[in-house]
Amino acid sequence: MNTFGRIFRVTTYGESHGPGLGSIVDGCPSGLELTREDIQSELNRRRPGKTCVETERKELDRVEILSGIFEGRTLGTPISMLIRNVDVDSSKYEALRDIPRPGHGDLTWREKFHWVDWRGGGRASGRETVARVAAGAVAKKLLRRFGIEVIAYSKEIAGIKTAEVEIEEVKGFRKIIDSSPVRTIDPRRGREMEKAILAARNEKDSVGGVIEAIAFGVPPGLGEPVFDKLDADLAKALMSIPAVKGIEIGRGFELAKMKGSEANDPFVIRNEGIRTRTNNCGGILGGISNGMPIILRVVIKPTSSIGRKQGSVDLKRMEETSIEIEGRHDPCIVPRAVPVVEAMISLVLADHSLISGFIPRKL
């Protein structure tokens, strides 16, 4: 079972080139107002083939709700959702069934499971994340009812970084992010990012980047030390996303260059509560949220499927060979990974909010 979470539990199923993919959300409180449109709007943000910097695969990603919602409200029973694959073309993968693609999990999955679905990466494909976004939509709706909102955007693509903005200002950038082909808050840098992605595509190559995410309205007290710390669970959730190869919280790796007097966040009294003057820790201390915005960044590697000639091995003949990967692939995964990052953070926050009692199990 591919299940994530303890109270707010999510199970995903399906393969990239199978009939469809889906998720089952268990543990969502009853009585939450939730419609198909709430889920569909999030899937539309991730849906492929919308812009010139994305894969040409045209999936509709229309969600079918099979259970758990009645007359616009959750029942407290498992919410089962299905997204059917409608634009599948496995022909380009037939010649590669015995030749692992560099950068992919083809070889490791084969060594572990022996018999695998070689069409488009099967369950290891980024296509699997459509099920996470559907589940994340449920978590987002639940969190919003209690004043928590998660916003992510492309902070860096192909080495091009957005201009720095105040964290609180990010709240006002949602429409700008969603209207940007590269999902960034900086239109000028966004155009530069777009050119870099298209240049890589023309060269039969790909680029990566960094996604920054901020969770606003998170109350103090979320997190279960010592092994289920909030930052530990967030790291696990984000590292489970295909193509994510690194994560930092708060000032992250910059802290290695700082002195304790610079890195520590002094405590102050704000709005009748104790907060910190700065937020180098990224809203989490001792594995527990402290009431400040939670700030994370994830590193997305360049898309592994590229058209350039690469070295590999023929597992059937056991000899070295080379491949040039054809098919429909994103030249940069970062823009479409933004809603996936939001979804995984939302799932963790929903789970911990229920564990802590901040969100009741019955609404």
C-alpha positions, 0 to 999 in steps of 0.5 A: 500500500502506498499510504501517507499520514496517520489520521488524515491518510492518503493512498494513491494508485495507478500507473502513468500509462494505465487506465487511470490514477487516483487517491483515497483520502481517509480521516477527513472530518465529516461536514466539510463543504467540498465539491468536485470543482474544489478538486478540479481547480487544483488538478487544472493547475497541474494539468499538462499541455497548457503552455509552450513550456510543458509536455505536449501530452494532453490529459483532461485530468477530470476527477470522478468522485466515487465516494465520501461526499454527499450533497456537497459535504464530506461524510467522514468516510473514505473519499475515493477519486479517479482520474482517467488517462485519455492521451496515452502513447506507449509506442516510444517506450517499446524500444526502451523496455530493456534499456534503462533511461539515465536519471530515471528509476528504471534500473532500480525499480527493475532490480527491486521488483524484477517485473515492472511497467516500462511504459512511461515509468509506470508508478515511478512517473511524475504522472502519479502526482496527479493523485496527490494533487487531488488529495491535496485539494481536500486538505487545502479546503480543510486547512482554509476553513481554519485559516491556513493557506499554502502558496508555492512558486518557482523561485529559480529556473535554469539559474534565473532567480526571482527578485526578493520580496517580503514573505507576507507579500507573497499572499497577494501573488496568487493570481500572478503565479497562476497566470505565469507560464512558469508559475513565478511571482516576477513577470520579468524574470519569468520571461527569462525563465521561459526563454531558458526552458524553450532554449533547452527544449530546442537543444533536446535538453532540460533544466531544473530549479527551485520552488519556494513554499510558504504556509501562512496561518499555521498555529504554534504546537504542530509536530510530534517529537522526536521522530515525527517532527513537523519539519521531518514529516514535511521533508519526507513528504516533499522528498517523495515527489519525483525529481525533488533532490533537496529541501531546506527550511527557513534560511536553510544552508545559509545557516552554515555561514552564520553565527549563532547571534545572527541565526537565532530568532529573538522572541517578541510579543505580537498580537497578544502572542509570542512570536519571533522578530526574524524567521531564520528557522522557517517557522519550526523550532524543536520540530514544532511550529512556532506560529510564524509562517513556515518557509520551505524550498525544494530543489527540482532536478532537470527532467531526466527524459531528454532527446540527446544521445546518452549512454546506457546498457541493454539488459537483455544483451548485457552490453553497453549501448546508447539511447535518444529518448523520444516522446512527450516530456516537460523540458522543465518540471518546476512549473507543474511541480508547484501545485504538487509541492503545495499539495504535499505540504497541505497533506502534512499540515492537515494530518498534524492539525488533526493530531494536535486537535487544532482541527476537530475530527468532527466539524 
